[in-house]
Amino acid sequence: MAFPTPLALFLPLAFAVSDAVPRFNIEPTCKGGLDSPGLNERYSRCISEEQDARKKLESNWSRYPAGDRANCARSAGMGSGSYVELLTCLEMDADARQLKFK
């Protein structure tokens, strides 16, 4: 009986992840376990930044290469997940790609 190679096991995940912007639970990311004065303001700002990043991702998702989407979604999804982290990863990959061609 032949067993699939490790890469073959991850291919369905890579394609599934890259089809649409992943869904993250941003509340734990924004709460960050902090319990101090100003928490409500920081929490609200964080939620707003995460929502803004998700909107930008939704409008530009198909413009990013599928490999970048899959890799960045995996990285940004570790822990509770962050759209800001996902967007930053994709933008850094795009910037790095442009530098290679200059």
Residue, then its C-alpha position, 0 to 999 in steps of 0.5 A: m500500500a502506497f502512502p501519500t507524500p507529505l506534500a500531497l497531504f497539504l495540497p488540498l489545504a493550500f488550495a482550500v485556503s487560497d480560494a477565499v480570505p480565511r475566517f479568523n476569530i480576532e477577539p483573542t488577538c485583540k484582547g491579548g490577555l491584557d487587563s489594564p487601563g485603556l484596554n477598551e480603547r486598544y481593543s476597539r482600535c485593534i478590532s477596527e484595524e483587523q476589520d479594515a485589513r479584512k476588507k482590503l484582503e477581500s477586495n484584493w484577494s485574487r490579485y495575490p499569487a495562490g502560493d503567497r495566499a496559502n503560505c501567509a494564511r497558514s502563518a497568520g492563522m497560527g494562534s487565534g489569527s490576524y488579518v493585519e498579519l495576513l495582509t502584511c505578509l502578502e504585501m511583504d511577499a509582493d514587495a520582495r518579488q518586485l525587488k527581485f526584478k529591479 
